């Protein structure tokens, strides 16, 4: 194994730590964005479900009973 100086090793460690921090921040940002997009998708699905219920001729109780798994 080739020998490297302690200073070179410290510099490499510092760069690796900075890279971990940057990628961690990017990962967290991407996760937050995904969470927000999924929340928006769920809100749209809820709106569609409410609209379908309003347009339906069935009562709430009838819809609820027909949606239960037996």
CHARMM-style PDB file with segment names, atoms N, HN, CA, C and O in Angstrom:
ATOM      1  N   UNK     1       0.848  -1.174   0.000  1.00  0.00      PROA
ATOM      2  CA  UNK     1       0.000   0.000   0.000  1.00  0.00      PROA
ATOM      3  C   UNK     1       0.899   1.245   0.000  1.00  0.00      PROA
ATOM      4  O   UNK     1       1.862   1.328   0.762  1.00  0.00      PROA
ATOM      5  N   UNK     2       0.580   2.169  -0.833  1.00  0.00      PROA
ATOM      6  HN  UNK     2      -0.202   2.101  -1.453  1.00  0.00      PROA
ATOM      7  CA  UNK     2       1.376   3.390  -0.938  1.00  0.00      PROA
ATOM      8  C   UNK     2       1.147   4.246   0.292  1.00  0.00      PROA
ATOM      9  O   UNK     2       0.037   4.313   0.819  1.00  0.00      PROA
ATOM     10  N   UNK     3       2.180   4.884   0.735  1.00  0.00      PROA
ATOM     11  HN  UNK     3       3.083   4.830   0.307  1.00  0.00      PROA
ATOM     12  CA  UNK     3       2.090   5.737   1.916  1.00  0.00      PROA
ATOM     13  C   UNK     3       1.717   7.156   1.484  1.00  0.00      PROA
ATOM     14  O   UNK     3       2.256   7.694   0.517  1.00  0.00      PROA
ATOM     15  N   UNK     4       0.791   7.736   2.220  1.00  0.00      PROA
ATOM     16  HN  UNK     4       0.353   7.299   3.006  1.00  0.00      PROA
ATOM     17  CA  UNK     4       0.432   9.128   1.963  1.00  0.00      PROA
ATOM     18  C   UNK     4       0.687   9.912   3.239  1.00  0.00      PROA
ATOM     19  O   UNK     4       0.690   9.358   4.339  1.00  0.00      PROA
ATOM     20  N   UNK     5       0.896  11.181   3.077  1.00  0.00      PROA
ATOM     21  HN  UNK     5       0.894  11.631   2.183  1.00  0.00      PROA
ATOM     22  CA  UNK     5       1.192  12.010   4.252  1.00  0.00      PROA
ATOM     23  C   UNK     5      -0.087  12.205   5.075  1.00  0.00      PROA
ATOM     24  O   UNK     5      -1.204  12.095   4.570  1.00  0.00      PROA
ATOM     25  N   UNK     6       0.117  12.488   6.322  1.00  0.00      PROA
ATOM     26  HN  UNK     6       1.025  12.577   6.732  1.00  0.00      PROA
ATOM     27  CA  UNK     6      -1.000  12.719   7.228  1.00  0.00      PROA
ATOM     28  C   UNK     6      -1.824  13.928   6.771  1.00  0.00      PROA
ATOM     29  O   UNK     6      -3.050  13.924   6.876  1.00  0.00      PROA
ATOM     30  N   UNK     7      -1.149  14.950   6.268  1.00  0.00      PROA
ATOM     31  HN  UNK     7      -0.153  14.953   6.183  1.00  0.00      PROA
ATOM     32  CA  UNK     7      -1.835  16.160   5.784  1.00  0.00      PROA
ATOM     33  C   UNK     7      -2.709  15.834   4.569  1.00  0.00      PROA
ATOM     34  O   UNK     7      -3.840  16.310   4.468  1.00  0.00      PROA
ATOM     35  N   UNK     8      -2.179  15.020   3.646  1.00  0.00      PROA
ATOM     36  HN  UNK     8      -1.260  14.633   3.728  1.00  0.00      PROA
ATOM     37  CA  UNK     8      -2.949  14.624   2.470  1.00  0.00      PROA
ATOM     38  C   UNK     8      -4.182  13.834   2.892  1.00  0.00      PROA
ATOM     39  O   UNK     8      -5.273  14.042   2.361  1.00  0.00      PROA
ATOM     40  N   UNK     9      -4.006  12.945   3.832  1.00  0.00      PROA
ATOM     41  HN  UNK     9      -3.120  12.776   4.263  1.00  0.00      PROA
ATOM     42  CA  UNK     9      -5.112  12.145   4.335  1.00  0.00      PROA
ATOM     43  C   UNK     9      -6.173  13.022   4.987  1.00  0.00      PROA
ATOM     44  O   UNK     9      -7.368  12.815   4.778  1.00  0.00      PROA
ATOM     45  N   UNK    10      -5.737  14.002   5.776  1.00  0.00      PROA
ATOM     46  HN  UNK    10      -4.766  14.170   5.946  1.00  0.00      PROA
ATOM     47  CA  UNK    10      -6.689  14.930   6.413  1.00  0.00      PROA
ATOM     48  C   UNK    10      -7.482  15.707   5.363  1.00  0.00      PROA
ATOM     49  O   UNK    10      -8.687  15.907   5.515  1.00  0.00      PROA
ATOM     50  N   UNK    11      -6.806  16.144   4.296  1.00  0.00      PROA
ATOM     51  HN  UNK    11      -5.828  15.981   4.172  1.00  0.00      PROA
ATOM     52  CA  UNK    11      -7.488  16.873   3.221  1.00  0.00      PROA
ATOM     53  C   UNK    11      -8.515  15.979   2.521  1.00  0.00      PROA
ATOM     54  O   UNK    11      -9.619  16.423   2.203  1.00  0.00      PROA
ATOM     55  N   UNK    12      -8.150  14.739   2.289  1.00  0.00      PROA
ATOM     56  HN  UNK    12      -7.254  14.378   2.547  1.00  0.00      PROA
ATOM     57  CA  UNK    12      -9.078  13.806   1.645  1.00  0.00      PROA
ATOM     58  C   UNK    12     -10.285  13.538   2.537  1.00  0.00      PROA
ATOM     59  O   UNK    12     -11.415  13.456   2.055  1.00  0.00      PROA
ATOM     60  N   UNK    13     -10.044  13.404   3.826  1.00  0.00      PROA
ATOM     61  HN  UNK    13      -9.127  13.471   4.217  1.00  0.00      PROA
ATOM     62  CA  UNK    13     -11.143  13.195   4.775  1.00  0.00      PROA
ATOM     63  C   UNK    13     -12.068  14.406   4.791  1.00  0.00      PROA
ATOM     64  O   UNK    13     -13.291  14.263   4.787  1.00  0.00      PROA
ATOM     65  N   UNK    14     -11.480  15.595   4.808  1.00  0.00      PROA
ATOM     66  HN  UNK    14     -10.487  15.711   4.811  1.00  0.00      PROA
ATOM     67  CA  UNK    14     -12.287  16.824   4.819  1.00  0.00      PROA
ATOM     68  C   UNK    14     -13.157  16.908   3.562  1.00  0.00      PROA
ATOM     69  O   UNK    14     -14.337  17.248   3.650  1.00  0.00      PROA
ATOM     70  N   UNK    15     -12.584  16.601   2.397  1.00  0.00      PROA
ATOM     71  HN  UNK    15     -11.625  16.325   2.327  1.00  0.00      PROA
ATOM     72  CA  UNK    15     -13.344  16.628   1.144  1.00  0.00      PROA
ATOM     73  C   UNK    15     -14.460  15.593   1.159  1.00  0.00      PROA
ATOM     74  O   UNK    15     -15.570  15.857   0.698  1.00  0.00      PROA
ATOM     75  N   UNK    16     -14.155  14.402   1.697  1.00  0.00      PROA
ATOM     76  HN  UNK    16     -13.253  14.187   2.072  1.00  0.00      PROA
ATOM     77  CA  UNK    16     -15.175  13.350   1.765  1.00  0.00      PROA
ATOM     78  C   UNK    16     -16.320  13.766   2.689  1.00  0.00      PROA
ATOM     79  O   UNK    16     -17.486  13.517   2.382  1.00  0.00      PROA
ATOM     80  N   UNK    17     -15.994  14.394   3.814  1.00  0.00      PROA
ATOM     81  HN  UNK    17     -15.047  14.597   4.063  1.00  0.00      PROA
ATOM     82  CA  UNK    17     -17.022  14.872   4.743  1.00  0.00      PROA
ATOM     83  C   UNK    17     -17.906  15.929   4.089  1.00  0.00      PROA
ATOM     84  O   UNK    17     -19.127  15.907   4.242  1.00  0.00      PROA
ATOM     85  N   UNK    18     -17.286  16.848   3.362  1.00  0.00      PROA
ATOM     86  HN  UNK    18     -16.294  16.866   3.238  1.00  0.00      PROA
ATOM     87  CA  UNK    18     -18.050  17.889   2.665  1.00  0.00      PROA
ATOM     88  C   UNK    18     -18.977  17.275   1.617  1.00  0.00      PROA
ATOM     89  O   UNK    18     -20.108  17.725   1.434  1.00  0.00      PROA
ATOM     90  N   UNK    19     -18.486  16.250   0.939  1.00  0.00      PROA
ATOM     91  HN  UNK    19     -17.567  15.884   1.089  1.00  0.00      PROA
ATOM     92  CA  UNK    19     -19.303  15.578  -0.071  1.00  0.00      PROA
ATOM     93  C   UNK    19     -20.499  14.881   0.574  1.00  0.00      PROA
ATOM     94  O   UNK    19     -21.605  14.906   0.035  1.00  0.00      PROA
ATOM     95  N   UNK    20     -20.274  14.267   1.715  1.00  0.00      PROA
ATOM     96  HN  UNK    20     -19.375  14.246   2.153  1.00  0.00      PROA
ATOM     97  CA  UNK    20     -21.364  13.603   2.438  1.00  0.00      PROA
ATOM     98  C   UNK    20     -22.416  14.629   2.860  1.00  0.00      PROA
ATOM     99  O   UNK    20     -23.616  14.381   2.742  1.00  0.00      PROA
ATOM    100  N   UNK    21     -21.963  15.766   3.345  1.00  0.00      PROA
ATOM    101  HN  UNK    21     -20.988  15.967   3.441  1.00  0.00      PROA
ATOM    102  CA  UNK    21     -22.897  16.821   3.764  1.00  0.00      PROA
ATOM    103  C   UNK    21     -23.716  17.311   2.572  1.00  0.00      PROA
ATOM    104  O   UNK    21     -24.936  17.447   2.669  1.00  0.00      PROA
ATOM    105  N   UNK    22     -23.043  17.578   1.441  1.00  0.00      PROA
ATOM    106  HN  UNK    22     -22.052  17.468   1.362  1.00  0.00      PROA
ATOM    107  CA  UNK    22     -23.753  18.064   0.249  1.00  0.00      PROA
ATOM    108  C   UNK    22     -24.764  17.044  -0.246  1.00  0.00      PROA
ATOM    109  O   UNK    22     -25.913  17.385  -0.526  1.00  0.00      PROA
ATOM    110  N   UNK    23     -24.337  15.800  -0.352  1.00  0.00      PROA
ATOM    111  HN  UNK    23     -23.404  15.523  -0.125  1.00  0.00      PROA
ATOM    112  CA  UNK    23     -25.256  14.778  -0.868  1.00  0.00      PROA
ATOM    113  C   UNK    23     -26.385  14.515   0.119  1.00  0.00      PROA
ATOM    114  O   UNK    23     -27.508  14.216  -0.288  1.00  0.00      PROA
ATOM    115  N   UNK    24     -26.095  14.623   1.413  1.00  0.00      PROA
ATOM    116  HN  UNK    24     -25.183  14.866   1.743  1.00  0.00      PROA
ATOM    117  CA  UNK    24     -27.145  14.456   2.419  1.00  0.00      PROA
ATOM    118  C   UNK    24     -28.191  15.547   2.314  1.00  0.00      PROA
ATOM    119  O   UNK    24     -29.390  15.288   2.418  1.00  0.00      PROA
ATOM    120  N   UNK    25     -27.727  16.773   2.108  1.00  0.00      PROA
ATOM    121  HN  UNK    25     -26.753  16.984   2.024  1.00  0.00      PROA
ATOM    122  CA  UNK    25     -28.658  17.898   1.943  1.00  0.00      PROA
ATOM    123  C   UNK    25     -29.488  17.728   0.683  1.00  0.00      PROA
ATOM    124  O   UNK    25     -30.688  18.005   0.691  1.00  0.00      PROA
ATOM    125  N   UNK    26     -28.866  17.277  -0.400  1.00  0.00      PROA
ATOM    126  HN  UNK    26     -27.892  17.053  -0.407  1.00  0.00      PROA
ATOM    127  CA  UNK    26     -29.601  17.049  -1.651  1.00  0.00      PROA
ATOM    128  C   UNK    26     -30.624  15.932  -1.465  1.00  0.00      PROA
ATOM    129  O   UNK    26     -31.746  16.021  -1.964  1.00  0.00      PROA
ATOM    130  N   UNK    27     -30.234  14.880  -0.744  1.00  0.00      PROA
ATOM    131  HN  UNK    27     -29.323  14.808  -0.338  1.00  0.00      PROA
ATOM    132  CA  UNK    27     -31.147  13.767  -0.475  1.00  0.00      PROA
ATOM    133  C   UNK    27     -32.351  14.252   0.340  1.00  0.00      PROA
ATOM    134  O   UNK    27     -33.494  13.930   0.017  1.00  0.00      PROA
ATOM    135  N   UNK    28     -32.087  15.024   1.392  1.00  0.00      PROA
ATOM    136  HN  UNK    28     -31.159  15.286   1.654  1.00  0.00      PROA
ATOM    137  CA  UNK    28     -33.174  15.532   2.228  1.00  0.00      PROA
ATOM    138  C   UNK    28     -34.107  16.436   1.433  1.00  0.00      PROA
ATOM    139  O   UNK    28     -35.325  16.379   1.601  1.00  0.00      PROA
ATOM    140  N   UNK    29     -33.543  17.261   0.576  1.00  0.00      PROA
ATOM    141  HN  UNK    29     -32.553  17.307   0.440  1.00  0.00      PROA
ATOM    142  CA  UNK    29     -34.360  18.154  -0.256  1.00  0.00      PROA
ATOM    143  C   UNK    29     -35.232  17.338  -1.210  1.00  0.00      PROA
ATOM    144  O   UNK    29     -36.411  17.642  -1.392  1.00  0.00      PROA
ATOM    145  N   UNK    30     -34.653  16.305  -1.816  1.00  0.00      PROA
ATOM    146  HN  UNK    30     -33.695  16.058  -1.669  1.00  0.00      PROA
ATOM    147  CA  UNK    30     -35.408  15.453  -2.731  1.00  0.00      PROA
ATOM    148  C   UNK    30     -36.524  14.715  -1.990  1.00  0.00      PROA
ATOM    149  O   UNK    30     -37.623  14.555  -2.521  1.00  0.00      PROA
ATOM    150  N   UNK    31     -36.242  14.268  -0.767  1.00  0.00      PROA
ATOM    151  HN  UNK    31     -35.349  14.398  -0.336  1.00  0.00      PROA
ATOM    152  CA  UNK    31     -37.266  13.580   0.032  1.00  0.00      PROA
ATOM    153  C   UNK    31     -38.411  14.532   0.389  1.00  0.00      PROA
ATOM    154  O   UNK    31     -39.580  14.153   0.329  1.00  0.00      PROA
ATOM    155  N   UNK    32     -38.072  15.755   0.754  1.00  0.00      PROA
ATOM    156  HN  UNK    32     -37.122  16.063   0.802  1.00  0.00      PROA
ATOM    157  CA  UNK    32     -39.104  16.747   1.070  1.00  0.00      PROA
ATOM    158  C   UNK    32     -39.971  17.038  -0.144  1.00  0.00      PROA
ATOM    159  O   UNK    32     -41.193  17.144  -0.035  1.00  0.00      PROA
ATOM    160  N   UNK    33     -39.333  17.166  -1.297  1.00  0.00      PROA
ATOM    161  HN  UNK    33     -38.340  17.080  -1.385  1.00  0.00      PROA
ATOM    162  CA  UNK    33     -40.079  17.428  -2.530  1.00  0.00      PROA
ATOM    163  C   UNK    33     -41.011  16.259  -2.842  1.00  0.00      PROA
ATOM    164  O   UNK    33     -42.168  16.473  -3.204  1.00  0.00      PROA
ATOM    165  N   UNK    34     -40.527  15.041  -2.709  1.00  0.00      PROA
ATOM    166  HN  UNK    34     -39.587  14.867  -2.415  1.00  0.00      PROA
ATOM    167  CA  UNK    34     -41.343  13.861  -2.969  1.00  0.00      PROA
ATOM    168  C   UNK    34     -42.519  13.797  -2.002  1.00  0.00      PROA
ATOM    169  O   UNK    34     -43.637  13.482  -2.408  1.00  0.00      PROA
ATOM    170  N   UNK    35     -42.280  14.091  -0.738  1.00  0.00      PROA
ATOM    171  HN  UNK    35     -41.371  14.347  -0.408  1.00  0.00      PROA
ATOM    172  CA  UNK    35     -43.343  14.089   0.269  1.00  0.00      PROA
ATOM    173  C   UNK    35     -44.422  15.109  -0.089  1.00  0.00      PROA
ATOM    174  O   UNK    35     -45.614  14.822   0.015  1.00  0.00      PROA
ATOM    175  N   UNK    36     -43.999  16.294  -0.509  1.00  0.00      PROA
ATOM    176  HN  UNK    36     -43.030  16.527  -0.594  1.00  0.00      PROA
ATOM    177  CA  UNK    36     -44.942  17.350  -0.895  1.00  0.00      PROA
ATOM    178  C   UNK    36     -45.754  16.943  -2.120  1.00  0.00      PROA
ATOM    179  O   UNK    36     -46.964  17.161  -2.165  1.00  0.00      PROA
ATOM    180  N   UNK    37     -45.097  16.356  -3.107  1.00  0.00      PROA
ATOM    181  HN  UNK    37     -44.113  16.179  -3.071  1.00  0.00      PROA
ATOM    182  CA  UNK    37     -45.800  15.933  -4.319  1.00  0.00      PROA
ATOM    183  C   UNK    37     -46.807  14.828  -4.019  1.00  0.00      PROA
ATOM    184  O   UNK    37     -47.907  14.826  -4.571  1.00  0.00      PROA
ATOM    185  N   UNK    38     -46.441  13.892  -3.152  1.00  0.00      PROA
ATOM    186  HN  UNK    38     -45.548  13.894  -2.704  1.00  0.00      PROA
ATOM    187  CA  UNK    38     -47.376  12.824  -2.784  1.00  0.00      PROA
ATOM    188  C   UNK    38     -48.566  13.375  -2.011  1.00  0.00      PROA
ATOM    189  O   UNK    38     -49.683  12.881  -2.166  1.00  0.00      PROA
ATOM    190  N   UNK    39     -48.346  14.383  -1.189  1.00  0.00      PROA
ATOM    191  HN  UNK    39     -47.438  14.784  -1.063  1.00  0.00      PROA
ATOM    192  CA  UNK    39     -49.442  15.016  -0.456  1.00  0.00      PROA
ATOM    193  C   UNK    39     -50.396  15.704  -1.430  1.00  0.00      PROA
ATOM    194  O   UNK    39     -51.614  15.637  -1.261  1.00  0.00      PROA
ATOM    195  N   UNK    40     -49.845  16.365  -2.447  1.00  0.00      PROA
ATOM    196  HN  UNK    40     -48.856  16.420  -2.585  1.00  0.00      PROA
ATOM    197  CA  UNK    40     -50.681  17.008  -3.457  1.00  0.00      PROA
ATOM    198  C   UNK    40     -51.478  15.968  -4.237  1.00  0.00      PROA
ATOM    199  O   UNK    40     -52.655  16.172  -4.532  1.00  0.00      PROA
ATOM    200  N   UNK    41     -50.829  14.850  -4.569  1.00  0.00      PROA
ATOM    201  HN  UNK    41     -49.873  14.684  -4.329  1.00  0.00      PROA
ATOM    202  CA  UNK    41     -51.513  13.776  -5.289  1.00  0.00      PROA
ATOM    203  C   UNK    41     -52.673  13.231  -4.453  1.00  0.00      PROA
ATOM    204  O   UNK    41     -53.762  12.993  -4.976  1.00  0.00      PROA
ATOM    205  N   UNK    42     -52.439  13.036  -3.169  1.00  0.00      PROA
ATOM    206  HN  UNK    42     -51.555  13.229  -2.744  1.00  0.00      PROA
ATOM    207  CA  UNK    42     -53.472  12.521  -2.276  1.00  0.00      PROA
ATOM    208  C   UNK    42     -54.633  13.510  -2.171  1.00  0.00      PROA
ATOM    209  O   UNK    42     -55.792  13.097  -2.138  1.00  0.00      PROA
ATOM    210  N   UNK    43     -54.337  14.805  -2.119  1.00  0.00      PROA
ATOM    211  HN  UNK    43     -53.395  15.141  -2.145  1.00  0.00      PROA
ATOM    212  CA  UNK    43     -55.385  15.825  -2.052  1.00  0.00      PROA
ATOM    213  C   UNK    43     -56.247  15.799  -3.308  1.00  0.00      PROA
ATOM    214  O   UNK    43     -57.468  15.936  -3.231  1.00  0.00      PROA
ATOM    215  N   UNK    44     -55.614  15.624  -4.461  1.00  0.00      PROA
ATOM    216  HN  UNK    44     -54.622  15.514  -4.523  1.00  0.00      PROA
ATOM    217  CA  UNK    44     -56.357  15.546  -5.717  1.00  0.00      PROA
ATOM    218  C   UNK    44     -57.253  14.315  -5.719  1.00  0.00      PROA
ATOM    219  O   UNK    44     -58.410  14.383  -6.133  1.00  0.00      PROA
ATOM    220  N   UNK    45     -56.713  13.185  -5.253  1.00  0.00      PROA
ATOM    221  HN  UNK    45     -55.773  13.129  -4.916  1.00  0.00      PROA
ATOM    222  CA  UNK    45     -57.521  11.962  -5.189  1.00  0.00      PROA
ATOM    223  C   UNK    45     -58.723  12.147  -4.269  1.00  0.00      PROA
ATOM    224  O   UNK    45     -59.817  11.675  -4.576  1.00  0.00      PROA
ATOM    225  N   UNK    46     -58.526  12.833  -3.141  1.00  0.00      PROA
ATOM    226  HN  UNK    46     -57.637  13.217  -2.892  1.00  0.00      PROA
ATOM    227  CA  UNK    46     -59.633  13.089  -2.223  1.00  0.00      PROA
ATOM    228  C   UNK    46     -60.687  13.966  -2.881  1.00  0.00      PROA
ATOM    229  O   UNK    46     -61.884  13.711  -2.747  1.00  0.00      PROA
ATOM    230  N   UNK    47     -60.250  14.990  -3.587  1.00  0.00      PROA
ATOM    231  HN  UNK    47     -59.278  15.197  -3.697  1.00  0.00      PROA
ATOM    232  CA  UNK    47     -61.195  15.864  -4.293  1.00  0.00      PROA
ATOM    233  C   UNK    47     -62.001  15.068  -5.315  1.00  0.00      PROA
ATOM    234  O   UNK    47     -63.214  15.242  -5.429  1.00  0.00      PROA
ATOM    235  N   UNK    48     -61.323  14.196  -6.057  1.00  0.00      PROA
ATOM    236  HN  UNK    48     -60.338  14.054  -5.965  1.00  0.00      PROA
ATOM    237  CA  UNK    48     -62.007  13.375  -7.060  1.00  0.00      PROA
ATOM    238  C   UNK    48     -63.019  12.443  -6.405  1.00  0.00      PROA
ATOM    239  O   UNK    48     -64.111  12.234  -6.935  1.00  0.00      PROA
ATOM    240  N   UNK    49     -62.659  11.888  -5.258  1.00  0.00      PROA
ATOM    241  HN  UNK    49     -61.772  12.058  -4.828  1.00  0.00      PROA
ATOM    242  CA  UNK    49     -63.561  11.002  -4.545  1.00  0.00      PROA
ATOM    243  C   UNK    49     -64.785  11.760  -4.044  1.00  0.00      PROA
ATOM    244  O   UNK    49     -65.905  11.259  -4.135  1.00  0.00      PROA
ATOM    245  N   UNK    50     -64.581  12.947  -3.523  1.00  0.00      PROA
ATOM    246  HN  UNK    50     -63.671  13.355  -3.448  1.00  0.00      PROA
ATOM    247  CA  UNK    50     -65.710  13.765  -3.051  1.00  0.00      PROA
ATOM    248  C   UNK    50     -66.616  14.144  -4.218  1.00  0.00      PROA
ATOM    249  O   UNK    50     -67.839  14.088  -4.096  1.00  0.00      PROA
ATOM    250  N   UNK    51     -66.026  14.527  -5.341  1.00  0.00      PROA
ATOM    251  HN  UNK    51     -65.032  14.572  -5.439  1.00  0.00      PROA
ATOM    252  CA  UNK    51     -66.819  14.869  -6.521  1.00  0.00      PROA
ATOM    253  C   UNK    51     -67.627  13.665  -7.006  1.00  0.00      PROA
ATOM    254  O   UNK    51     -68.789  13.807  -7.388  1.00  0.00      PROA
ATOM    255  N   UNK    52     -67.022  12.503  -6.990  1.00  0.00      PROA
ATOM    256  HN  UNK    52     -66.078  12.389  -6.679  1.00  0.00      PROA
ATOM    257  CA  UNK    52     -67.735  11.295  -7.412  1.00  0.00      PROA
ATOM    258  C   UNK    52     -68.877  10.995  -6.451  1.00  0.00      PROA
ATOM    259  O   UNK    52     -69.954  10.580  -6.878  1.00  0.00      PROA
ATOM    260  N   UNK    53     -68.651  11.200  -5.170  1.00  0.00      PROA
ATOM    261  HN  UNK    53     -67.775  11.537  -4.824  1.00  0.00      PROA
ATOM    262  CA  UNK    53     -69.706  10.976  -4.185  1.00  0.00      PROA
ATOM    263  C   UNK    53     -70.861  11.939  -4.404  1.00  0.00      PROA
ATOM    264  O   UNK    53     -72.025  11.541  -4.358  1.00  0.00      PROA
ATOM    265  N   UNK    54     -70.538  13.212  -4.642  1.00  0.00      PROA
ATOM    266  HN  UNK    54     -69.593  13.535  -4.679  1.00  0.00      PROA
ATOM    267  CA  UNK    54     -71.581  14.227  -4.855  1.00  0.00      PROA
ATOM    268  C   UNK    54     -72.411  13.896  -6.094  1.00  0.00      PROA
ATOM    269  O   UNK    54     -73.630  14.068  -6.090  1.00  0.00      PROA
ATOM    270  N   UNK    55     -71.752  13.423  -7.155  1.00  0.00      PROA
ATOM    271  HN  UNK    55     -70.762  13.284  -7.158  1.00  0.00      PROA
ATOM    272  CA  UNK    55     -72.451  13.097  -8.393  1.00  0.00      PROA
ATOM    273  C   UNK    55     -73.243  11.795  -8.287  1.00  0.00      PROA
ATOM    274  O   UNK    55     -74.142  11.543  -9.090  1.00  0.00      PROA
ATOM    275  N   UNK    56     -72.911  10.983  -7.307  1.00  0.00      PROA
ATOM    276  HN  UNK    56     -72.181  11.188  -6.655  1.00  0.00      PROA
ATOM    277  CA  UNK    56     -73.552   9.686  -7.149  1.00  0.00      PROA
ATOM    278  C   UNK    56     -74.960   9.854  -6.585  1.00  0.00      PROA
ATOM    279  O   UNK    56     -75.239  10.796  -5.843  1.00  0.00      PROA
ATOM    280  N   UNK    57     -75.810   8.952  -6.939  1.00  0.00      PROA
ATOM    281  HN  UNK    57     -75.583   8.186  -7.541  1.00  0.00      PROA
ATOM    282  CA  UNK    57     -77.178   8.950  -6.421  1.00  0.00      PROA
ATOM    283  C   UNK    57     -77.276   8.134  -5.130  1.00  0.00      PROA
ATOM    284  O   UNK    57     -78.335   8.081  -4.505  1.00  0.00      PROA
ATOM    285  N   UNK    58     -76.190   7.509  -4.741  1.00  0.00      PROA
ATOM    286  HN  UNK    58     -75.329   7.552  -5.249  1.00  0.00      PROA
ATOM    287  CA  UNK    58     -76.204   6.657  -3.561  1.00  0.00      PROA
ATOM    288  C   UNK    58     -76.009   7.485  -2.289  1.00  0.00      PROA
ATOM    289  O   UNK    58     -75.371   8.537  -2.299  1.00  0.00      PROA
ATOM    290  N   UNK    59     -76.576   6.977  -1.201  1.00  0.00      PROA
ATOM    291  HN  UNK    59     -77.094   6.122  -1.193  1.00  0.00      PROA
ATOM    292  CA  UNK    59     -76.401   7.649   0.083  1.00  0.00      PROA
ATOM    293  C   UNK    59     -75.014   7.321   0.637  1.00  0.00      PROA
ATOM    294  O   UNK    59     -74.337   6.398   0.183  1.00  0.00      PROA
ATOM    295  N   UNK    60     -74.625   8.101   1.619  1.00  0.00      PROA
ATOM    296  HN  UNK    60     -75.174   8.851   1.988  1.00  0.00      PROA
ATOM    297  CA  UNK    60     -73.330   7.875   2.257  1.00  0.00      PROA
ATOM    298  C   UNK    60     -73.285   6.470   2.849  1.00  0.00      PROA
ATOM    299  O   UNK    60     -72.311   5.742   2.663  1.00  0.00      PROA
ATOM    300  N   UNK    61     -74.328   6.100   3.552  1.00  0.00      PROA
ATOM    301  HN  UNK    61     -75.120   6.691   3.704  1.00  0.00      PROA
ATOM    302  CA  UNK    61     -74.360   4.781   4.205  1.00  0.00      PROA
ATOM    303  C   UNK    61     -74.262   3.662   3.174  1.00  0.00      PROA
ATOM    304  O   UNK    61     -73.550   2.681   3.389  1.00  0.00      PROA
ATOM    305  N   UNK    62     -74.953   3.799   2.085  1.00  0.00      PROA
ATOM    306  HN  UNK    62     -75.532   4.595   1.910  1.00  0.00      PROA
ATOM    307  CA  UNK    62     -74.921   2.765   1.032  1.00  0.00      PROA
ATOM    308  C   UNK    62     -73.524   2.672   0.405  1.00  0.00      PROA
ATOM    309  O   UNK    62     -73.016   1.576   0.166  1.00  0.00      PROA
ATOM    310  N   UNK    63     -72.913   3.826   0.144  1.00  0.00      PROA
ATOM    311  HN  UNK    63     -73.325   4.716   0.338  1.00  0.00      PROA
ATOM    312  CA  UNK    63     -71.552   3.816  -0.403  1.00  0.00      PROA
ATOM    313  C   UNK    63     -70.564   3.209   0.593  1.00  0.00      PROA
ATOM    314  O   UNK    63     -69.705   2.413   0.218  1.00  0.00      PROA
ATOM    315  N   UNK    64     -70.692   3.587   1.849  1.00  0.00      PROA
ATOM    316  HN  UNK    64     -71.391   4.234   2.154  1.00  0.00      PROA
ATOM    317  CA  UNK    64     -69.782   3.072   2.878  1.00  0.00      PROA
ATOM    318  C   UNK    64     -69.913   1.559   3.015  1.00  0.00      PROA
ATOM    319  O   UNK    64     -68.909   0.851   3.092  1.00  0.00      PROA
ATOM    320  N   UNK    65     -71.123   1.074   3.044  1.00  0.00      PROA
ATOM    321  HN  UNK    65     -71.938   1.649   2.981  1.00  0.00      PROA
ATOM    322  CA  UNK    65     -71.353  -0.371   3.192  1.00  0.00      PROA
ATOM    323  C   UNK    65     -70.856  -1.139   1.981  1.00  0.00      PROA
ATOM    324  O   UNK    65     -70.341  -2.248   2.126  1.00  0.00      PROA
ATOM    325  N   UNK    66     -70.997  -0.580   0.801  1.00  0.00      PROA
ATOM    326  HN  UNK    66     -71.415   0.320   0.683  1.00  0.00      PROA
ATOM    327  CA  UNK    66     -70.540  -1.284  -0.405  1.00  0.00      PROA
ATOM    328  C   UNK    66     -69.038  -1.246  -0.552  1.00  0.00      PROA
ATOM    329  O   UNK    66     -68.468  -2.047  -1.293  1.00  0.00      PROA
ATOM    330  N   UNK    67     -68.373  -0.312   0.153  1.00  0.00      PROA
ATOM    331  HN  UNK    67     -68.836   0.339   0.755  1.00  0.00      PROA
ATOM    332  CA  UNK    67     -66.911  -0.222   0.033  1.00  0.00      PROA
ATOM    333  C   UNK    67     -66.184  -1.087   1.052  1.00  0.00      PROA
ATOM    334  O   UNK    67     -64.978  -1.298   0.920  1.00  0.00      PROA
ATOM    335  N   UNK    68     -66.874  -1.588   2.052  1.00  0.00      PROA
ATOM    336  HN  UNK    68     -67.853  -1.417   2.159  1.00  0.00      PROA
ATOM    337  CA  UNK    68     -66.243  -2.429   3.071  1.00  0.00      PROA
ATOM    338  C   UNK    68     -65.927  -3.795   2.502  1.00  0.00      PROA
ATOM    339  O   UNK    68     -66.697  -4.358   1.725  1.00  0.00      PROA
ATOM    340  N   UNK    69     -64.776  -4.319   2.903  1.00  0.00      PROA
ATOM    341  HN  UNK    69     -64.150  -3.862   3.534  1.00  0.00      PROA
ATOM    342  CA  UNK    69     -64.419  -5.672   2.503  1.00  0.00      PROA
ATOM    343  C   UNK    69     -65.157  -6.659   3.388  1.00  0.00      PROA
ATOM    344  O   UNK    69     -65.265  -6.481   4.602  1.00  0.00      PROA
ATOM    345  N   UNK    70     -65.651  -7.685   2.760  1.00  0.00      PROA
ATOM    346  HN  UNK    70     -65.563  -7.829   1.774  1.00  0.00      PROA
ATOM    347  CA  UNK    70     -66.425  -8.680   3.536  1.00  0.00      PROA
ATOM    348  C   UNK    70     -65.691  -9.971   3.619  1.00  0.00      PROA
ATOM    349  OT1 UNK    70     -66.182 -10.921   4.228  1.00  0.00      PROA
TER     350      UNK     70
END
